[in-house]
Amino acid sequence: MPSALNFNAGPAALPPAALARAQSELLDFAGSGMSVMEHSHRGKEYEAVHDEALSLLRELLSVPDEYDVLFMQGGATQQFATIPLSFIPTGKSADYVITGAWGEKAVSEGRLAARLVGADVKVAADTGVGEGKARTYTRVPAANEVKVSSDAAYLHLTSNETIHGVQYATEVGATFPTTGSVPLVCDMSSDFMWKKIDVSRFSLIYAGAQKNIGPSGVVVVLGKKDFIASGRKDLPTIFQYRVFAENNSLYNTPPTFGIYLIRNVLSWVKGEGGLVEMEKRNREKGRLLYGAIDGLGGFYTCPVEPKSRSLMNAVFRLPTEALEDKFVAEARKQHMVGLKGHRSVGGIRVSMYNAVSVEWVRTLTEFMKEFAKQNG
């Protein structure tokens, strides 16, 4: 078992069982006498892992048959550019919702990319308050705040903002914006597979693996086949989603070891009870942590509105920055790491992805109670 309680925002904690499996197979994978990293991506040994990982994604998320499941590279940041390049026709535009720093980056990169093909990006909703470095985000927009253009190529949103701790659809029964006939595209990098979702609501979902399902270097894309088919054909081959779909994500050499570890993580998720169990645990972690934040007389304060509070990345402040530094330092002495807030916003951030256990969060909340008692 790990000696550190890893609350890093990403790359993040991985299930010990998935890492132990990798350790046991590192030098001799499937009796081949070689590591999986040494196998050809065209060989039967690796392809079995590749196909199993794709199959587990389909099974755990109940991905409809009319969707492609792809492994890509370049992180979500590359998707910020590839999506508008691919799917906004010349002379048209796409709509974007901004609820935090990653939404801002998606818009910025999207505009640069769209202009290359004579297109544009517009903001359909923005919940930010303030300007420059003082700009803050504390909520997702209400349904009537999202102004979707009827002729938009798609509406893009970020389901969870790791820096500002703002997340869509955390309350039971809550859902994503209704877009009518406009395709919905979503960056789910930091809350992918925290619970079961209705994939059919989206035309494209993309997620960097390094938060919830694996190591850095792999991006998972779920794309509706007809949406992928609508993408431009005059882009370089490597930037066309259809090429990945037509080649089972094996057009060029994929990040084989990263995909192998995703297979291990997904196998663990399935063995633990699937996404129903993941959601149950994630809600309990949120209950414990936000209960501690709200229940200690104001010593800890969370700036995010309750209905928009992230169950993946909880952010909060202490009375002074000096106390925040002390909190991080003393937590580290008790083997709790990754608690310092993002450099752009400060404070404390607790990332509670699937591999972070309920017991880890319970240990943290007990520390929080004692720290408030000693320093309040």
Buried (B, 14 or more C-beta within 10 A) or exposed (E): EEEEBBBBBBBBBBBBBBBEBBEEBEEEBBEBEBBBEBBEBEEEBBBEBBEBBBBBBBEBBEBEEEBBBBBBBBBBBBBBBBBBBBBBEEEBBBBBBBBBBBBBBBBEBBBBBBEEBEBBBBEBBBBBEEEEEEBBBBBBBEEEBBEBBEEBBBBBBBBBBBBBBBBBBBEEEEEBBEBEEBBBBBBBBBBBBBBBBEBEBBBBBBBBBBBBBBBBBBBBBBBBBEBBEBBBEEBEEEBBBBBBBEEBBBBEEBBBBBBBBBBBBBBBBBEBEBBEBBBEBBBBBBEBBBEBBBEBEEBBEBBBEEEBBBBBBBBBBBBEEEBBEBBBEBBBEEEBBBBBBBEEBEBBBBBBBBBBBBEBBBBBBEBBBEBBEEBE
